[in-house]
Amino acid sequence: MSLYTYDERHAVSSVVQIAAADGTSAKTLMNAQIYGSRCDAILASSTSASAHDVVVSVANGGYVVAYVAVSVPAGAGGSAAVPPVDLLASIPGGLSGIVLDYNSVLQAHVVVALGAGETLTLGLQGGDF
């Protein structure tokens, strides 16, 4: 039996930055394509002096479902001592990624806005079916 339906045909990568001016508004990480898409990893790094909780959710048809909330430590990704955080590593149920159907939008937001001059950078890896 083939799992061809879940084999990614086109690689997708993107980088999204959340800044103080964004407040707690959701930022789009990925728009699902006509045959669907999958997000395999979201790596988070931060220039903030304090930890920030990041919520990863899927929006479709006016509904938003939060998949995971992860704390990104201060200075994550800035040194070997504080590496970037894979936001999808702690998805409940042992899932290895998020599969999106057509018209779904993968998004992320911080729970508390960043301070002036601080940024949180999210790097996504995935693919389209």
N, C-alpha and C positions, 0 to 999 in steps of 0.2 A: 504494500500500500504506500502510495507516495504522499509526501507532505508538501507537494509542489505549491499548494495554495499559500503556504506560509514561508516559502523561499523568497527572500527579497530580490527583486530584479534590478533595482536601481538604488545605489547608496545615497543616503541623505546625511548631511552634516550641517549644523548651523551653530552660530554663536550669538547669544543674546545677553545684553548687559542691562542690569537693573541699577538705577541710580537714585539718589535722594529725591529728585524731581518726580520720579514715578510713583512715589508714595507706596500704597499697598495695592495698586492696580495690577491686574493680571497682564503678563506679557506673553505673546504667542511664541511658542517654541517650534511648532510643526502643524501644518495643515495637511490632513489626510487626502490622498489622491483618490481617483475614481475607483481603483481596485483595493483601496485600503493601504495603510502604512503601519510600520512598527517602529517604536523607539526602543533601542537596546540599552542605552546608557545616557545619563545626563550628569556631567561632571561639573561641580560647583567650586569656584574659587572666590575669595573675598579680600577686599582691601580694608574692611571694617575692623575697628579696634574691639568690637564685641561680637559675640555669636548672634546669628539671625536664623529664625525658623523660616524654611521655604516650603510652600505647599505646591505640589504638582497635581494638576487636575485635568479632566477632559470635559470639554463643552460640546454639546450637540443638541440642536433643536430647542434651545432655550434652557436646557438643563445643564448643570455643572456638577460633576462628581469628583470629589477629592480622592486621589489614589494613595498619596503618601505625604507626610509632613516630616521634614528632616531638619535638624539643627546643623548649620554650617558654622564651624568654629571661627573665631577671629583669625584673620590672616591665612585662611585655608588656601593652599596652593602656592603660597609664597616661599615655602622652604620644604626641605625633606622632613623636617620635624612636624610640620602641619600640612600633610598632602591634601590635594583636592578631594572632595567628597562625592561619591557616586550616589545620587539621590534615589536611584531605583534599586539599590542593593537591599533596601529594607522594606520592599513591597510585601505586604502580608500574603501568605499563601505560597510563598516560594516562587512566584512568577519571575521570569527572566527578562521581562520587558512589558511594554504596553502596546497592544494591538488596537489600531484605530480604524473604524469603518469610515466610509465616504462621508464627508461633511463634518467630521469630528475635528476638533482643534485641541491640541495639547498645549497647556499653558502653565505658567508658574507665577507665584507672587510671594512677597515677603509678608509676614504677619505684622511686623512693626517696621515702619519706614527706616531706610538707611539715613545716616547723618550726612551733613554737607561734605562733599568731596569723596564720599565712600562709594564703592561699586561692588556689585556681586555679579560675576560672570558665569553664565551657564553654557556649556558646550554639549551639544546633542549629537549622538550617533545613532543611525537607524537606517531605514530603507522603505521603499515603496514596493508594493506587490505588483 
